[in-house]
Amino acid sequence: MRICKLGEEVLREKAVPIEKVTDEIRTLIEDMFETMVDANGVGLAAQQVGKKLRLFVAVADDEVKRVFINPQIVSTSEEVGDYEEGCLSIPGVYETIRRPVRVTVQALDENGKPFTLEAEGLLARIIQHETDHLDGILFIDRGDPEFAEKTKEQFKQREEKAAKRRADKEAKKKRIAAKIAAKEAKKSVLH
C-alpha cells in the first residue's frame, strides 16, 4: 500500500468508526501490517494508507502484533516523558514530543471483540501517536510550532518539485510520441 505523506488531505481528516469488522477490514489490517513492516514502522493508522477508518495497527518492542479498531484512550498518567518521534507519513523528520508515559485504551480487535489494554513505554506512545492520526493530528502538531511550519513548508516544496518532475516527464513522453507519429506518417506517405 502507498503511505500518504504530509500535505495530503486525508491525514488531516477525522476517521469514521468501523460499524462491523468484516473480511474486507481483516484484509486491510493484514495489508497495513505488511506495509508498516516494509517501511520499518511500529504503528500505522488507516488514514496513512488513504482510508478514513478508526483503525490502526502496532508492533511495539515486545513484537506482538496489535490491532485497534475504534480505539478510545480512557485514561492517561499524570507522569509524562519526552521521546523522539517520527512518522511514516513525514519521512526523515524527528522531533522530541512530550506525552503521558501510561495510557489505558479500549478498542475492538480484528474479530470485533472489545478489549481494554493498559500500556506504558513505547506501546503507550504508539497508541497516542496513532490515535492522534485518527483525529487528523500529526506528531509535529504536538511539538514546536515553528518546527511544524518549517516541516510543512519543506513537504510542500518537495511535492511541488515532484509534481513538476512528473509534468516534465509527461511532456517529454508526449513529444517523443509525436515524433514517432510524425515519422510513421512520413513513412506511409513515402510508400
C-alpha positions in Angstrom: 0.0 0.0 0.0 1.1 3.6 -0.6 1.7 5.6 2.5 0.2 9.1 2.3 2.6 12.0 3.0 2.3 15.3 4.8 0.2 17.7 2.8 -2.3 15.0 1.7 -5.8 16.0 2.9 -6.7 12.5 4.3 -4.1 12.9 7.0 -6.0 15.9 8.4 -9.4 14.4 8.3 -11.2 12.7 11.2 -11.7 9.0 10.7 -15.1 7.4 10.9 -15.9 4.5 13.2 -16.0 1.0 11.8 -19.6 -0.3 12.1 -18.8 -4.0 11.5 -15.5 -6.0 11.4 -15.7 -7.8 8.1 -13.3 -9.9 6.0 -12.6 -6.7 4.0 -11.5 -5.0 7.2 -9.3 -8.0 8.2 -7.7 -7.9 4.7 -7.0 -4.2 5.2 -5.4 -5.0 8.6 -3.1 -7.6 7.0 -2.1 -5.2 4.2 -1.5 -2.5 6.8 0.8 -4.7 8.9 2.7 -5.7 5.7 3.1 -2.0 4.7 4.2 -0.9 8.2 6.8 -3.6 8.5 8.1 -2.9 4.9 8.5 0.7 5.9 10.2 -0.1 9.2 7.4 1.4 11.2 6.0 0.5 14.6 2.5 1.8 14.0 0.2 2.7 11.1 -3.2 4.3 11.0 -5.7 3.7 8.3 -5.6 7.4 7.2 -1.9 6.9 6.4 -2.9 4.4 3.6 -5.8 6.6 2.5 -8.7 5.0 4.4 -10.7 7.3 6.7 -11.4 4.5 9.2 -10.9 4.4 13.0 -8.3 1.7 12.8 -4.6 1.3 13.5 -2.0 -1.5 13.8 1.0 -1.6 16.0 4.1 -3.7 16.9 6.0 -2.3 19.9 9.2 -3.6 21.4 7.5 -6.8 22.6 7.0 -7.7 18.9 3.3 -8.5 19.5 1.0 -7.6 16.5 -1.9 -5.5 17.9 -5.0 -4.2 16.1 -7.0 -1.3 17.5 -10.5 -0.7 15.9 -12.5 2.3 17.1 -9.9 3.0 19.9 -10.6 5.3 22.8 -8.0 6.4 25.3 -9.9 6.3 28.5 -7.1 7.4 30.9 -3.6 8.7 30.8 -0.9 9.0 33.5 -0.1 12.3 35.1 3.6 11.4 34.6 4.9 12.5 31.2 8.0 11.7 29.3 10.0 13.0 26.3 10.7 10.8 23.3 12.0 11.5 19.8 9.1 10.6 17.5 9.0 10.1 13.7 6.2 9.2 11.3 5.9 7.1 8.1 3.9 10.0 6.6 6.7 12.5 7.4 9.8 10.6 6.5 13.1 11.8 7.7 11.6 14.2 10.3 12.0 13.6 14.0 11.1 15.7 17.0 11.1 15.2 20.7 7.5 15.1 21.9 6.2 15.0 25.5 3.3 12.6 26.2 1.9 10.7 29.1 4.0 7.5 29.8 1.0 5.3 30.5 -2.4 5.0 28.9 -5.5 2.8 29.1 -7.2 2.2 25.8 -10.5 0.5 24.9 -10.9 -0.9 21.4 -12.1 -3.8 19.3 -9.7 -6.4 18.0 -9.6 -7.9 14.4 -12.5 -10.2 15.3 -14.7 -7.3 16.6 -14.1 -8.4 20.3 -13.8 -5.5 22.8 -10.7 -5.2 24.9 -9.1 -2.9 27.4 -5.4 -2.5 27.5 -3.1 -0.7 29.9 0.1 0.3 28.2 3.3 2.0 29.1 6.6 3.0 27.4 6.8 2.6 23.6 3.4 1.0 23.3 1.7 3.8 25.2 3.4 6.3 22.9 2.4 4.4 19.7 -1.2 4.3 20.9 -1.3 8.0 21.5 0.5 8.8 18.2 -1.8 6.6 16.1 -5.0 7.7 17.9 -3.9 11.3 17.0 -3.8 10.2 13.4 -7.4 9.1 13.6 -8.3 12.7 14.7 -6.3 14.3 11.9 -3.4 15.3 14.3 0.2 14.7 13.4 3.1 14.5 15.9 4.5 17.8 14.6 1.4 19.5 15.9 2.3 18.4 19.4 5.8 20.0 19.3 7.4 23.3 18.4 5.0 25.4 16.2 8.0 26.8 14.2 9.4 23.4 13.6 5.9 22.3 12.4 5.6 25.2 10.0 9.1 24.6 8.6 8.3 20.9 8.1 5.0 21.7 6.3 6.8 24.1 4.0 9.6 21.6 3.2 7.0 19.0 2.3 5.0 21.5 0.2 8.2 22.4 -1.7 9.1 18.7 -2.1 5.6 17.9 -3.6 5.8 20.9 -5.9 9.2 19.7 -7.3 7.8 16.2 -7.6 4.7 17.5 -9.5 7.0 19.5 -11.8 9.1 16.4 -12.5 6.0 14.4 -13.3 4.7 17.1 -15.6 8.1 17.4 -17.4 8.2 13.6 -17.8 4.7 13.5 -19.2 5.5 16.4 -21.6 8.7 14.5 -22.8 6.6 11.3 -23.4 4.2 13.3 -25.5 7.0 14.9 -27.5 8.5 11.5 -28.2 5.1 10.1 -29.1 4.5 13.0 -31.5 8.0 12.5 -33.2 7.3 8.8 -33.6 3.8 9.5 -35.1 5.3 12.1 -37.4 8.0 9.6 -38.6 5.3 6.9 -39.2 3.1 9.4 -41.1 6.1 10.4 -43.2 6.9 6.7 -44.0 3.3 6.0 -45.0 3.3 9.0 -47.4 6.5 7.7 -49.0 5.1 4.2 -49.5 
